[in-house]
Amino acid sequence: MRTEDYKFLKDNIEPLEDSVYGLGYRVSAYLTDGTYLPCVVFRNPSKIVDLAIMRFKDEQTGKGFFSRSSDVGYRDIVTTFVTKGNCLNDYDIEKVEKSRNVFPLSIQNQIRGETTMGWTGFVAKMKDGKYFGFGSQFRWEFFDFPDGYSGEDVVEIINHSYISKFGDVKSHQVPFFDHPDDYAPELIHREKPYFECFTNEI
């Protein structure tokens, strides 16, 4: 990856704070073969490495969760750290740019709490006055946006709400156990999976 791309990350991308993994710089990226990836998070590896070392030590000394429930706990936790997740090598990245699939932090910070167990539903108001429904089970880094829109177009979040099948903004009961009759899952823009790139350059 080029030096100017690291500078671009630091100068132009608002880092998303994560108490476990540290700061994450959310962008789109082109690989050296031309492949375009709309959702990539850059992180410094120090926090995840420290976490792995701690978890390995806990499992080896019998203090970990897996060691109490399984005789293969240490192998399980190593497997989790070394084979899970979607990772990219920084040397395979040709160029980075802003991602259209990111809520600006000022907007993302308006999203409040779970609507019901394991689900947060909300509506985003756009600059042109249109409303779109969004929802996530647990990921907050990237979202699918309607065609022609990006996170930069959002001006307001309406928490615990949805777009009905008739196109109205409706409030959820919090918590809810059954979907309302006018609920339309196909109108919800969901969270997106993403790749991570760990680098000491940030």
Buried (B, 14 or more C-beta within 10 A) or exposed (E): BEEEBBEBBEEEBEBBEBEEBBBBBBBBBBBEEEEEBBBBBBBBBEBBEEBBEEBBEBBEEEEBEBBEEEEEBBEBBBEEBEEEEEEBEBEEBBBBBBBBBBBEEEBBEBBEEBBBEEBBBBBBBBEEEEBBBBBBEEEEBBBEBBEEBBBBBBEEBBBBBBBBBEEEBBBBEEEBEEEBEEBBEEBBBEBBEBBBBBBEEB
